[in-house]
């Protein structure tokens, strides 16, 4: 599905140079490289603050704590995004509820948010799933009707550009993951929280380091230790200027699959810069038959994601009465095909040919 070594080989000398500088400096955490990367990413996103953290799930948990209004206890999110928002909310001590997703985009349906949201909800997570920009403005409108905040989950969408600005700058705060397979990936793990609110940024800075207001002075509860290291910051600083080109390459791959898709198979389009092409996702009337067909042609596939959050066994009967018909239907239909910037043309053609030859 993804050969991470290709990007390393292409940029080996620059990556080694950046990491060597960190090693020679003797400064491995909370140093100048992390500060520089935070400034670079803030400039790229056109936001006031970026706080790097240890990983994307930490970013979600910390951001939820920073955003949750006093007296509120519930997070609303989609149930088709891999469970990451649900896990972070539960770790933060909050309840979770869900709204359904749009059948065309697979992203949170703002109209369904408006129909389901209550004044118990303090934060709505809007995930830009597969790299596609969700309708943040409509979600913010629905959230504001009950005084809730909105958090963009940009783990799959860094680099997306909409008419309203960069994905990650459109709501009260945004979170990012730098897991190696992400569009901007580290050589380990990492995450970040972005916001243009001074108050939210101050809360995030406290929470990601023990609750400190200043060194050894704990000014708030719920703090933890979650920090991006200097080596990963050096890697990410080198890679950030290449992100737009890499996203364009991903979109080009997906466009090939769109053209190849036979009857009964729909490839979700990634036709403009609002989509980062993180995943090449198809909908199929017979997903398992398509998967077997692709595997027989030596094409790796995956499912993102097979079990909606509200049907995960960990939650028992808690959500057994909750109906999310679009979410549940899509979980039976989606299949992911290989997409990454370094895919060779012969590989892209082979995937396209295998897809085109499928007959449901």
Phi, psi and omega in degrees: 000330185199119179259094185291340182293334184295317179293327178291315181300316183297325186245021187304312186297316180293320178295316179296321179298314180296318181289326177297321178300320178294314180300318181291333182286333184074012183242113192244347177220144175054040183250193185293331181291319178294318178298319180295316180297319179301318178294319180297317181290321177299319178295317180299318182278343186063050174237167184277330187220138167229129178243108176289144180223185190287328181194175184291326179290319173303318180301315179298313183298314181294317180296319178299317178296320182291328186270333190300119178295150179301134179090351177263155186220003191233141174250134175251134180207178172280158181254010185246016189251026172093357177088359187292319177295319179296314180299315181296318180296317180293321177296328179282353177092016183256155170281162181231141169224168189228154165239162182280173182248163178283134185293331182276318186262338185071003177267166182308132180274109184298326178295322178288327173302311181300325181285330187257340189291144176232173182282004170281337183284125179256332181220135171252127174265123175248113183266128175276083193287138179066004183105357182272131179292125177279172179276084184290318184301315180292326178292318176300317179300316179295319180294317183295338179297339177239013178076025181267158176265164181233131179243123174276127171265105186253025182303329183251006194228015181298126182108347179297138183233120179248176177295341179264357179129185179294139166305132185104352179239011194258352184225201184287329176196169179214152178237153183223150173242140176245028172308147190305332181275357181288166181301322169246097187250146175273179172259038181181240178221165179175167178201177179201157175236132180240144177197157171253008177267122177298321182292316179295318179299318180297319179295318179297317180298323176292311188293328184280354177220075169069358189088012181293133168272320168218172188305125179071003178255105182275114185256354180200152179277166177088005181286164181207184178246104180216107187221141171282137180272164186294326179296315179293324177298322178296318178299314184291324176297321177293321187278333185305317180297343180268354191300314183298320178294319179296319178297320178298321178296321177298315180299323179296321177299312182297322179299324175298318179293322178303315181291332184274345190298130178276178175301142180087357179231130177240121174269125179295123186288154175224068196268348181217180189289353175286347180247131182266357178065032183298315178232144174261099189250134175243153168252133181228141177299325177233084185301316185291325177293318177296319180297317178296322179297315181292320179295324177295334177268012179063038175247119179288143177225169175209172179237121178237089013219146190282335185236114175299151185306316186287357176246010178289140185297336181299335186261006172053230183264011187303324184244022187296336179270354183278128179249122175231078192297322180291314178304313184292324179291317182294328179299337178269354189243340190276146177212137181256136178253163182298134172204121170200158191299333186267007175303133178281157182298323179293328178289317178300316180297322180293319177296315180299319180294319178296318179297314183297333184274000181281136176232114183283000000 
